[in-house]
Amino acid sequence: MLQTMQEQVFSSLSISKDQLLNEMSLLLAKQQLSEYSMEIDYLEKKYNKTFEEFDYDFRNQRASYKMEDDWMKWKFAIESRDYWQNLTKSSLYDS
């Protein structure tokens, strides 16, 4: 039953399973990119500075637990955003 429904959907959309998988993968990667970009934007607005400025302040003053937590979130968000950004760029060139 599921197989029949899938075949009807693919036929109606004139798309193959491989094409659909490629499109869904790109869509999910772009969603991840968007989520990490929003996290970075939120932290930049919260502290009214870039991560580099925040990192300098964080390393040169007594940091609170909250600052340390935000530093880790921010660093992870930047690394994750860069990963998903590179992945989506490379997949666009592969198309």
C-alpha positions, 0 to 999 in steps of 0.5 A: 500500500505504501509502495503504491502511494509512493509510486503515485506521488512520484508519478504525479510530481514527475520526480524519481526517488533519487531526485526526491531524496536529493531535494529532501536532503538539501531542504533538511541541510538548509533548515539546519543552516537556518537554525544555527544562523538564527542562534548566532543572530540571537546571541549577537543581539543579546550581547550587541557584539560579534563572537570574536568580540565576545570571545575576547571579553570572555577570555579577559575577564571573570566570566559567569556561568551564563557567559560560559554557557553562551560562549559554548552555544555560540561557538558550536552554532558557528561551527555548525553553521559553517558545516551546513553552509559548506555542505549546501554550497557543495551540493549546489555545485554537484547538481 
